[in-house]
Amino acid sequence: MGYGRLESTEAGSSQPDQLGGESRPRLSSKRQAVKLILVLSAFLIVVSAVSFSLVVGLRTRASEPGLRRRATLAISRTCSRTQYPDLCVESLLDFPGSLSASERDLVHISVNMTLQRFDKALYVSSAISNLAMDAHVRSAYEDCLELLEDSVDQLSRSLASVAGGSTQDVLTWLSAALTNHDTCTDGLAEVSGYVKDHVGERLRDLSELVSNCLAIYAAAAGDEDFSGIPIQNRRRLMESDEEISEFPAWLSRRDRRLLQMPATGVQADIVVSPDGNGTCKTISEAIKKAPEHSTRRIIIYVKAGRYEEKVLKVGRKKTNLMFIGDGKGKTVISGGKSVADNLTTFHTASFAATGIGFIARDITFENWAGPAKHQAVALRVGADHAVVYRCNIIGYQDTLYVHSQRQFFRECDIYGTVDFIFGNAAVVFQNCSIYARKPMPFQKNTVTAQNRKDPNQNTGISIHASRILATQDLQASRGNFTSYLGRPWKLFSRTVIMQSFIGDHVHPRGWLEWNTTFALDTLYYGEYMNSGPGSALGQRVKWPGYRVINSTAEAGKFTVGQFIFGSSWLPATGVAFLAGLSV
């Protein structure tokens, strides 16, 4: 009622007797105010419309090619060397200082910008860690967090080294960051839902940005490519081949002695014994007890026994750990996880190592999940300057995951069926016995599945002075199964077999397609001076990327001395190795 009363009173200008003599001046003042408000409102509407038109016009003009921020000559030339030039230009233009940077400065800027993008992706992705997730989603999510952390570390080291560090170090770390991203997205591809979408959005363009960094850095460092092989000649190579009895250069004298010394003679920092007669009863306890970021060799002696523990992982912060067992078949690290348990392949490893300087000696790594459970990793290595010496690695599909960075395997026995040596490390196998096992019905054996994704990655699998054999059960029924040296997992897959014995279980074609014509003209598969009944070249595949290597210079690029620069870091580990081609 009150509102009605006020309404009738103010509207009652036709009632002068009620309002008295003061009513007209007050009413006139209100009308003037209302009129003024209306005039001002109309003016503001006109001004807003004009402003809007100007803004739209400016935006339209700014979007015209002639009025955009223009790439400098340095940016244009730098980005012309990449696989993703448009993204390269766009991302560099958005980064402070790029417009005044030289081509040399842009190498540093491209890595710095990519590092910041990875750092942000890790930060935002970590924010949903407390969400409820099923086992498979959780597995893929945790893989991505771990891999993003590793990439941030590798990009940070690359950033510190681009100005004057080792070319091969930077190429290795950038290659690993790209592989990490690839592994993360492969895992996410197997799941669906919010977590996949949330993390996937944060990963957008990261692979392309690292690829661009690789291309920019490789060009700036003068890296050349010879038929798909990086010519890695910026560091002094050995003047002559080392003898098998000598040691490579990246191992200290102490480490050389440790690798040759009987286990009982080693002064260990930590002793693992299941009966309680050591420092720890479990390997996981020993890893936890080891210091982080150690610059000296930490020796963990694992006494004879069978060790099956839930999580066995030497993480990025656990550096320079050396695990010494009592011998193949005596010290056994075992597990049975597989993709059948709703895990990613990356997550199935019985033992995993990413800490720099990881060494394992005289140990059996096994995954007993069996062929019916498909991907089931026994050992996964993503550690730089890693050595695995006199070890058994036993599984079926995906036995050994040589994930990333520089690795060396010597005098190891490796058993499997499908893609049983796979990954994207720069890895050399020397004096190893590689056994194909009897697979499930209708399966084909493939020794390798290398997943080099980018032409500038300095990665690949080199099998040198080794033996590619069949187990007794496969040999007895080899007429029912076909075995191949490898198949291309990714576009620039690279694998060579050199001066090795190849058994008669290997199909005369040698190599197997992944999917029709995929990667056949971009891969690099090579064979050099092999022997044995499976080494005949007459019926080998005729793919554009396959080659019979006839040049010692070309074959030499896949030796320890050149492919993983083992002559600079292997001697410190104490493992005997052959630096060049001589056997």
Secondary structure, DSSP 8 states (H G I E B T S, - for coil): -HHHHHHHHHT-TT-HHHHGGGHHHHHHHHHHHHHHHHHHHHHHHHHHHHHHHHHHHHHHHHTSGGGS----HHHHHHHTTSS-HHHHHHHHHTSTTGGG--HHHHHHHHHHHHHHHHHHHHHHHHTTTTS---HHHHHHHHHHHHHHHHHHHHHHHHHHHTTTS-HHHHHHHHHHHHHHHHHHHHHHTT--SHHHHHHHHHHTTHHHHHHHHHHHHHHHTT--EETTEE---SS---SS---TTS--TTB-HHHHHHHHS-GGG---SEEE-TTS-SSBSSHHHHHHHS-TT-SS-EEEEE-SEEE--S--EE-TT--SEEEE-S-TTTEEEEE---GGGS--GGGG-SEEE-STT-EEES-EEEE-S-GGG----SEEE--TTEEEES-EEE-STT-EEE-SSEEEEES-EEEESSS-EEE--EEEEES-EEEE----TT--EEEEEE---STT---EEEEES-EEEE-HHHHHTGGG--EEEE--SSTT-EEEEES-EE-TTB-TT----SSTTTTTTT-EEEEES-BSGGG--TT----TTEEE---HHHHHTTSHHHHS-HHHHTTBTT-----SS--
